[in-house]
Amino acid sequence: MGVAAKNWPMGGFCGNLAASAANGPPGRHRGATDGDVVVRILAVLLSTALLAACAGDRADRGLGPSCAAGLDAANHDLGAAKAAGLAESVNWGKAASLISAAKIQQQFSEYQNCVVKTKEARRLLGEIPRR
């Protein structure tokens, strides 16, 4: 045995730390009191509420109506292009895919991405050559 092991009970400094951590602070019993449990529950609830408040992207606030209006307009333009016989166009297919992706973004409250996709879809539909 080394010198440290002889001087410290339980096999050295680390063993002593492990023993004190397992027993808790001196003079206290191991079980938590009702007050400790209440404080811990309140701390968890408060931190959860703070995290939930910070979860939303600031850039997306207020863009929900713009996303919905963009989706309505893009769907109207897509239907008009299909009625005009332009549904076989590559741009029509790209626009339809973008509109579908924008609907998914809307469902996940990613309104900024939704607005970007609807604008791009409407731009693509506007570039389709009319017959």
C-alpha positions, 0 to 999 in steps of 0.5 A: 500500500502507498502512503496515501492509502495508509493515512486515509481510511477507505483507501485514499482521498477519493475513497473518503470523498465517495464515502462522504457523498454517499452519507450526505452532509454531516448532521443530516439524514438521508431522506428529503423533507417535504419542503425539499421536495416542494422546492425541487418541484417548483424549480423544475416547473419554473425552469420548464416554463422559462424554456417553453417561453424561449422556444419560439423563433422571434423571426416567426412571430406575426408571420402566421397570417402571411403564411396562410395568405401565401398558401391560399394565393399559391394554391389558387395560382397552382390551380389556375396553371393546371386549368390552363393545361400547364401541369406538365411543366417542370416549374409547375411540379416544383411549385407544387412541391414547394406548396406542400413543403410550406404546408408542413412548415405551417403545421410546425409553426415555422412561418418564416420558412413557409412564407419563403416557400410560398413566394418561391412557388408563386415566382415559379408559377409566374415563369411558366410560359403561357400557351 
